[in-house]
Amino acid sequence: MGDSSGAGNAGLRSKATAVLQQVSGQRDTGRSSTGTRAAGGVRDQRDGGQSYSAIVAQEEETQVAVKEPSITASPNRALAMTAGTLFAIWGILGFFFAQDGGGAFFSRSGGFLWNSFGLNPALCGLWTILAAAFFIVGLGNTIGSRAVNLVIGVVLLVLAVYGFVFSNTSANVFALNTTDNVFHAIVAVVLLLTALGADKENLRALRAAGARA
């Protein structure tokens, strides 16, 4: 009887020990998985923070890269300001000499500026309007300057051809002479070449920035 009760007690102790070991193992496994999840969460937060910082830095670099070029850094803006100054001088001074020939607003017989440029009030008014357009876009932005340079370049080229063809006819309503025609042709070529060939990188960057916005 004593041996059987001792064996029974030993069996109970073995079972209790096994249960305790199983419970202890489950606790250790829980702690391990919890620690792993916590570490993973910290790593995710760190990775997310680094990614956000990289995105912010990239956006700041992009904003700096696509900043509107200054007048001196943009050939089209610089040319617009230069041409605007030139036409403003021609137009304003021209009004003081436009009536020397005694003609009307649209007249073949106008006055002379510096004894070279034939002009009448209509031509002086046109020059002044062109000067205003140049100043507006030159002080504005590169895209507008390029567009206006291109348009006015075409207008002046047409005006030069018109002057060469009709300068000695009654259709010469701007009192154009050879000096005017050569002047208009030279300025037109400079405007067209600059509008078509300059500021390409600036324009691509500005348009890409506008598309992203």
C-alpha positions in Angstrom: 0.0 0.0 0.0 2.8 2.4 0.9 4.5 1.7 -2.4 1.4 2.4 -4.5 0.6 5.6 -2.7 4.2 6.8 -3.2 4.0 6.0 -6.9 0.7 7.9 -7.2 2.2 10.9 -5.5 5.2 10.8 -7.8 2.8 10.7 -10.8 0.9 13.7 -9.6 4.1 15.6 -9.1 5.2 14.8 -12.6 2.0 15.9 -14.1 2.1 19.2 -12.1 5.6 19.8 -13.1 4.7 19.3 -16.8 1.7 21.7 -16.5 3.9 24.3 -14.9 6.5 24.0 -17.6 3.9 24.3 -20.3 2.4 27.4 -18.7 5.9 28.9 -18.4 6.7 28.2 -22.0 3.5 29.9 -23.2 4.4 33.0 -21.1 7.9 33.1 -22.6 6.5 32.7 -26.1 4.0 35.6 -25.5 6.8 37.8 -24.2 8.9 37.0 -27.2 6.2 37.8 -29.7 5.2 41.0 -27.9 8.8 42.1 -27.9 9.1 41.3 -31.6 5.9 43.3 -32.5 7.1 46.2 -30.4 10.5 46.2 -32.1 8.9 46.0 -35.5 6.6 48.9 -34.6 9.5 51.0 -33.6 11.3 50.1 -36.8 8.2 51.0 -38.9 7.9 54.3 -37.2 11.6 55.1 -37.8 11.3 54.0 -41.5 8.1 56.1 -41.9 9.8 59.1 -40.3 12.8 58.8 -42.6 10.6 58.4 -45.7 8.6 61.5 -44.8 11.7 63.5 -44.2 13.1 62.4 -47.6 9.9 63.4 -49.3 9.8 66.9 -47.6 13.5 67.4 -48.6 12.8 66.4 -52.2 9.8 68.8 -52.4 11.9 71.7 -51.0 14.7 71.0 -53.5 12.1 70.9 -56.3 10.7 74.2 -55.3 14.1 75.8 -55.3 15.0 74.3 -58.6 11.8 75.6 -60.3 12.0 79.1 -58.9 11.2 81.8 -61.5 14.5 82.9 -63.2 15.4 86.5 -62.6 15.7 89.0 -65.5 19.4 88.5 -65.7 19.0 84.7 -65.7 16.4 84.6 -68.4 17.3 85.6 -71.9 13.7 86.1 -72.9 13.0 88.4 -69.9 16.2 90.4 -70.4 15.4 90.8 -74.1 11.9 91.9 -73.4 13.1 94.6 -71.0 15.8 95.7 -73.5 13.4 95.9 -76.4 10.8 97.6 -74.2 13.3 100.3 -73.3 14.3 100.8 -77.0 10.7 101.0 -78.3 9.7 103.3 -75.4 12.5 105.8 -76.3 11.7 105.6 -80.0 7.9 105.9 -79.4 8.0 108.8 -76.9 10.7 110.8 -78.8 9.0 110.1 -82.1 5.8 111.9 -81.0 7.8 115.2 -80.9 8.9 114.8 -84.5 6.0 112.9 -86.0 4.2 116.1 -87.2 7.2 117.7 -88.8 6.0 116.6 -92.2 2.5 118.1 -91.6 0.8 114.8 -92.2 -2.2 113.2 -90.5 -2.2 110.3 -88.0 -1.9 107.8 -90.8 0.2 109.5 -93.4 3.0 108.7 -95.8 4.7 112.0 -95.2 5.7 112.1 -91.5 8.7 113.4 -89.7 12.1 112.0 -89.0 13.7 110.7 -85.8 17.5 111.4 -85.7 17.2 112.3 -89.4 16.9 108.5 -90.2 13.7 106.9 -89.0 10.6 107.9 -90.9 7.6 108.0 -88.6 4.1 109.4 -88.1 1.8 109.4 -85.0 0.5 105.9 -85.9 4.0 104.4 -85.9 4.9 106.1 -82.7 1.7 104.8 -81.1 2.5 101.3 -82.2 6.1 101.5 -80.8 4.7 102.7 -77.5 2.2 99.8 -77.3 4.9 97.3 -78.0 7.1 98.9 -75.3 4.3 98.5 -72.8 3.8 94.9 -73.7 7.5 94.2 -73.4 7.7 95.8 -69.9 4.7 93.9 -68.6 6.0 90.4 -69.5 9.7 91.3 -68.8 8.7 92.2 -65.2 6.4 89.2 -65.1 7.7 85.7 -65.9 9.7 83.7 -68.4 6.8 81.9 -70.1 5.0 85.2 -70.8 8.2 86.9 -72.0 8.9 84.1 -74.5 5.3 84.1 -75.8 5.3 87.9 -76.3 8.7 87.9 -77.8 7.6 85.3 -80.3 4.3 87.2 -81.2 5.9 90.6 -81.5 8.8 89.1 -83.5 6.3 87.8 -86.1 4.5 91.2 -86.1 7.7 93.2 -86.7 8.8 90.8 -89.4 5.5 91.2 -91.2 5.8 95.0 -90.7 9.3 95.0 -92.2 8.1 93.0 -95.3 5.1 95.4 -95.5 7.4 98.4 -95.5 9.7 97.0 -98.1 6.8 96.3 -100.4 4.6 99.3 -99.9 6.9 102.1 -98.7 6.5 104.0 -102.0 2.7 103.5 -102.3 -0.4 105.1 -100.7 -0.7 101.9 -98.6 2.3 103.0 -96.5 0.1 104.3 -93.6 3.1 104.2 -91.1 5.4 106.5 -93.1 8.0 103.7 -93.2 11.3 104.1 -94.9 14.3 101.8 -95.5 15.8 102.6 -92.1 12.5 101.6 -90.4 12.3 98.4 -92.4 15.8 97.3 -91.6 15.4 98.2 -87.9 12.1 96.1 -87.7 13.7 93.2 -89.5 16.7 93.0 -87.2 14.7 93.3 -84.0 12.3 90.6 -85.4 15.0 88.2 -86.1 16.6 88.7 -82.6 13.2 88.2 -80.9 12.3 85.1 -82.9 15.7 83.4 -82.3 15.6 84.1 -78.6 12.0 83.0 -78.2 12.7 79.7 -80.1 16.1 78.9 -78.8 16.6 80.3 -75.3 15.3 79.4 -71.8 14.5 75.8 -72.8 15.6 74.3 -69.5 13.9 77.1 -67.5 10.7 76.6 -69.5 10.7 72.8 -69.0 11.2 73.1 -65.3 8.5 75.8 -64.9 5.9 73.8 -67.0 6.7 70.6 -65.1 6.2 72.4 -61.8 2.9 73.8 -63.0 1.7 70.4 -64.0 2.6 68.9 -60.6 0.8 71.8 -58.9 
